[in-house]
Amino acid sequence: MSTAMSKRLEGKTVLVTGASSGIGKSTALEFARTAPKNLKIIITARRLEALEQLKSDIEKEAGSGVKVLPVKLDIANPQEVREFVGKLPEEFKDINVLVNNAGLVKGVAKAPEIAEEDMNTMFATNVTGLINMTQAILPIFLARKGDLPGAGDIINVGSIAGREPYPGGSIYCATKAAVRSFTDSLRKELIATRIRVIEIDPGQVETEFSVVRFYGDKSKADKVYEGCEPLTPEDIAEVVVFAAGRRENVVVADTLVFPNHQAAATVMHRKS
């Protein structure tokens, strides 16, 4: 039996960035599980092989009711973002939900030892890339007609780091604070439309995030999660899909999600 949420999502086209792993991958799967009868999902990332595997996983689980389009895309490349919509097959161009999930962190250096390359990489992906993707998709939303002009969901995956900066994360925290400011401004700018602007801020989640932060050193990444039970990508995916599945007049504007052992960015209880 279809739920009210699945019925609201039926017939929509969802775009998820950074879908090759972690939260993005789980979000695409959760949308497919929630609305398996009539849904289109565009999944993007730099690793096409991982996207093709995700497409296979979704089709195996959800069946023929979900159409999946994998697209190799580096959101840090403005030219690729500019060309993205024009290259989509016609049946996938009418996007309803944009999940700006792609993001990363590099290193734990403190000023003045922060590598310029790491700074540029984080800002190009987490801030400029997210804004460029939003500007590429927003005209599709604004073109929709109704009692108010425009309709669609922009869901930005932020972080507790955007609310509470911590030592060793100054650049990453700054990028997520920029996302938070952009999200809040955009919501106000679009107030006369039916476009919903949503931010989901996870606390500690176990993904490839820490492996990337430590430049591929998994032993260092694993230590981040010792003595505690972090959130899973599925936990955040469920919140993203819940927000997208609300009645059109309901905006889950701002959500902070912690695991039980965490009370702030730097306040955590670990088992001894």
C-alpha angles and dihedrals in degrees: 000000000000117000123222089254094052091049091053091052096045114113094018130126115224126196118200121185122204090026099150093091146349121017095355094053092046091047093055090049092048093052089051093049092048098048107023097154105068118000138127120206126191111198120193136184140126093263107073095179091059090049092052089052090050090051089053091048092050094048091048092052103035102030128212095326091082121064115201127198117190114202125184105228136160104200089197088068107081093196092056090049092049091053096041103092095041091056095051118108110257094249091058099046098086094081118185104175128037116193108193097200105139112111143125147189128223124200136329098249122144127216128308090025098057111125114239091221091057091049092050093046094052096046093044092054106029099039115013093035093050092047093047091050090050092050091048094054101033096079088061090055094044092052093064117105128218143115084312122026117258134019136198143093127263109192115185119194104216129163144236082252089073090060101037120029118210136194114275093022103071097127096041090047090049091052092051092046087054090052090051092051092046091050094050092047092048092052090055093045091053097043093117091059138066090245111123119212113200135178125198114192115194125200118207112348125172108231136118085290096101093041088058091045090056093044094251098317101138095182090061091044092052091055089063089068100039115129096010143075109238125198117271125231087249090061091059093040090058090054092049093051092044090055092049091047098058123112109278094255093053118089118190087200103173130016129174114194122193134176111240094259093057129079100164140357091280102022110090136143116223126191111244 
